């Protein structure tokens, strides 16, 4: 085989899969290889009108290519060609090491990249050039070294570098300018030697940093010193599965799909995260409700308030038709204002708002994030509640929001027609971080209600009901608590409250729950022997049947229509407004009966 003069000739001689037409034309143009008329037409499309330079090419080259477009494959071929056939050894002093750097944002990317370079370098036709292989490099007999590393601004200082490739350049960190300033002197050109090329191969990301500024300053510029080509995933890799792209188009937002697969650079801050799915997720005319349905298990979640935030609350339940995916209905949403939080304090909010909402829906279990988990959990235990913690870091918060967004897009989330909730959903935006993570935040106002709703919805999409094993574990915990032994949920719980805290285990709307047979009592831990007690005296008559109670202490009886509404309207720290209560029947004072309004209805004795 004759000595190749460019990466395309080199790859052809390897006998492996050829480059796509877009990669072939781009690399030919960068290296100054003459193009055919059809190739020149494609080159003009990829460069936005920049003509090729036969015999000259460019020393600086940037390829902006969609995800899955074959970027790593192009990098390994370019680096292997430059090390083995670039002719750089002519300028080396005896024993001098001439590195070709591939800089990657993450160590995992660097590890995958070095394996690809090593694999191609050691193909049967080319392994004679290899002198040594190390964990992060491959050394060639002519003194060149293909070195893969993370984007360290110090490591590039000192060497004479023959080629530098910035892999996924748009994702470099805040030190990208320092890397650039240290790397350019290392690529110093020696007269009469082959060019030392500076290459960037990256997908699009946010409009900030060296990658974006280089692209923006040179793409489509006929007199630019940097050749920039741009093309979608499908343009550079026509073998990509079209069904896969169609699924990703449905799964992602339009902006996300355009950025990842269409090579469209994005503003780092985007408004309207839920804009495309919010309107058709709202049940117009259905307000937040405090009515509990019999036989339904509810998820209650809260977004605690810190400093100037409100304290969000949400309640939701799951429904599932035969053979259909789970849908989540958000029943109730509210937020305690920052002023109320400051007035009541943490304990007051947990006692007078969170606990009342949870009990109104038949549970003492509340979902919350991990912030101040220990202190909140201690307070909640004294109030007969159990907090279930969910991680809420930048990474998993973004993943949770994406899960809920996808369910809303598919019509599987139903929101009440609550103006405050709709306003908060409309204010949610994203900030794309240079680390590659997505930060979800309210672009204006608060997002307390949204955070609570997203947490409850995500929980129900993943786990619409407590499992039978979790139910038995809760029952075992109750037995240990009743015997004074603590348990999974710690001390301080009333067994009656804890059992009620698991949705009272009324009949589930899911058929498989109704048909399961619970394990025999022998499968549970043995209980302490019963304590003998004297027979209890006969129970007094219910208060609504006791004329003395009604005459002396209140006006009644009344049937409770909404326990939560009664508590919100009447309860305070000084007294309980309910004189007597049995089941759904209460005896109230005459004044409190008037205050309760439509939360109760009178009934005859």
Rosetta blueprint (number, residue, H / E / L):
1 X L
2 X L
3 X L
4 X L
5 X L
6 X L
7 X H
8 X H
9 X H
10 X H
11 X H
12 X H
13 X H
14 X H
15 X L
16 X L
17 X L
18 X L
19 X L
20 X L
21 X H
22 X H
23 X H
24 X H
25 X H
26 X H
27 X H
28 X H
29 X H
30 X H
31 X L
32 X L
33 X L
34 X L
35 X L
36 X L
37 X H
38 X H
39 X H
40 X H
41 X H
42 X H
43 X H
44 X H
45 X H
46 X H
47 X H
48 X L
49 X L
50 X L
51 X L
52 X L
53 X L
54 X L
55 X L
56 X L
57 X L
58 X L
59 X L
60 X E
61 X E
62 X E
63 X E
64 X E
65 X E
66 X L
67 X L
68 X L
69 X L
70 X L
71 X H
72 X H
73 X H
74 X H
75 X H
76 X H
77 X H
78 X H
79 X H
80 X H
81 X H
82 X H
83 X H
84 X H
85 X H
86 X L
87 X L
88 X H
89 X H
90 X H
91 X H
92 X L
93 X L
94 X L
95 X L
96 X L
97 X L
98 X E
99 X E
100 X E
101 X E
102 X E
103 X E
104 X E
105 X L
106 X L
107 X H
108 X H
109 X H
110 X H
111 X H
112 X H
113 X H
114 X H
115 X H
116 X H
117 X H
118 X H
119 X H
120 X H
121 X H
122 X L
123 X L
124 X L
125 X L
126 X L
127 X H
128 X H
129 X H
130 X E
131 X E
132 X E
133 X E
134 X L
135 X L
136 X L
137 X E
138 X E
139 X E
140 X E
141 X L
142 X L
143 X L
144 X E
145 X E
146 X E
147 X E
148 X E
149 X E
150 X E
151 X L
152 X L
153 X L
154 X L
155 X L
156 X L
157 X L
158 X L
159 X L
160 X L
161 X L
162 X L
163 X E
164 X E
165 X E
166 X E
167 X E
168 X L
169 X H
170 X H
171 X H
172 X L
173 X L
174 X L
175 X L
176 X H
177 X H
178 X H
179 X H
180 X H
181 X H
182 X H
183 X H
184 X H
185 X H
186 X H
187 X L
188 X L
189 X L
190 X L
191 X L
192 X L
193 X L
194 X L
195 X L
196 X L
197 X E
198 X E
199 X E
200 X E
201 X E
202 X E
203 X L
204 X L
205 X L
206 X E
207 X L
208 X L
209 X H
210 X H
211 X H
212 X H
213 X H
214 X H
215 X H
216 X H
217 X H
218 X H
219 X L
220 X L
221 X L
222 X L
223 X L
224 X L
225 X L
226 X E
227 X E
228 X E
229 X E
230 X E
231 X E
232 X L
233 X H
234 X H
235 X H
236 X H
237 X L
238 X L
239 X L
240 X L
241 X L
242 X H
243 X H
244 X H
245 X H
246 X H
247 X H
248 X H
249 X H
250 X H
251 X H
252 X L
253 X L
254 X H
255 X H
256 X H
257 X H
258 X H
259 X H
260 X H
261 X H
262 X H
263 X L
264 X L
265 X L
266 X E
267 X L
268 X L
269 X E
270 X E
271 X L
272 X L
273 X L
274 X L
275 X L
276 X L
277 X L
278 X L
279 X H
280 X H
281 X H
282 X E
283 X L
284 X L
285 X L
286 X L
287 X L
288 X L
289 X L
290 X L
291 X L
292 X L
293 X L
294 X L
295 X L
296 X L
297 X L
298 X E
299 X E
300 X E
301 X E
302 X E
303 X E
304 X L
305 X L
306 X L
307 X L
308 X L
309 X L
310 X L
311 X E
312 X E
313 X E
314 X E
315 X E
316 X E
317 X E
318 X E
319 X E
320 X L
321 X L
322 X L
323 X L
324 X L
325 X L
326 X L
327 X E
328 X E
329 X E
330 X E
331 X E
332 X E
333 X E
334 X E
335 X E
336 X E
337 X L
338 X H
339 X H
340 X H
341 X H
342 X H
343 X H
344 X H
345 X H
346 X H
347 X H
348 X H
349 X H
350 X H
351 X H
352 X H
353 X H
354 X H
355 X H
356 X H
357 X H
358 X H
359 X H
360 X H
361 X L
362 X L
363 X E
364 X L
365 X E
366 X E
367 X E
368 X E
369 X E
370 X L
371 X L
372 X L
373 X H
374 X H
375 X H
376 X H
377 X H
378 X H
379 X H
380 X H
381 X H
382 X H
383 X L
384 X L
385 X L
386 X E
387 X E
388 X E
389 X E
390 X E
391 X L
392 X L
393 X L
394 X H
395 X H
396 X H
397 X H
398 X H
399 X H
400 X H
401 X H
402 X H
403 X H
404 X H
405 X H
406 X H
407 X H
408 X H
409 X H
410 X L
411 X L
412 X L
413 X E
414 X E
415 X E
416 X L
417 X L
418 X L
419 X H
420 X H
421 X H
422 X H
423 X H
424 X H
425 X H
426 X H
427 X H
428 X E
429 X E
430 X E
431 X E
432 X E
433 X L
434 X L
435 X L
436 X L
437 X L
438 X E
439 X E
440 X E
441 X E
442 X E
443 X L
444 X L
445 X L
446 X L
447 X L
448 X H
449 X H
450 X H
451 X H
452 X H
453 X H
454 X H
455 X H
456 X H
457 X H
458 X H
459 X H
460 X H
461 X H
462 X H
463 X L
464 X L
465 X L
466 X L
467 X L
468 X H
469 X H
470 X H
471 X H
472 X H
473 X H
474 X H
475 X H
476 X H
477 X H
478 X H
479 X H
480 X H
481 X H
482 X H
483 X L
484 X L
485 X L
486 X L
487 X L
488 X L
489 X L
490 X L
491 X L
492 X L
493 X L
494 X L
495 X H
496 X H
497 X H
498 X H
499 X H
500 X H
501 X L
502 X E
503 X H
504 X H
505 X H
506 X L
507 X L
508 X L
509 X L
510 X L
511 X H
512 X H
513 X H
514 X H
515 X H
516 X L
517 X L
518 X L
519 X L
520 X L
521 X H
522 X H
523 X H
524 X L
525 X L
526 X L
527 X L
528 X L
529 X L
530 X L
531 X L
532 X L
533 X L
534 X L
535 X L
536 X L
537 X L
538 X L
539 X L
540 X L
541 X L
542 X L
543 X H
544 X H
545 X H
546 X L
547 X H
548 X H
549 X H
550 X H
551 X H
552 X H
553 X H
554 X L
555 X E
556 X E
557 X E
558 X E
559 X E
560 X E
561 X L
562 X L
563 X H
564 X H
565 X H
566 X H
567 X H
568 X H
569 X H
570 X H
571 X L
572 X L
573 X L
574 X L
575 X L
576 X L
577 X L
578 X E
579 X E
580 X E
581 X E
582 X E
583 X L
584 X L
585 X E
586 X E
587 X E
588 X E
589 X L
590 X H
591 X H
592 X H
593 X H
594 X H
595 X H
596 X H
597 X H
598 X H
599 X H
600 X E
601 X E
602 X E
603 X L
604 X L
605 X L
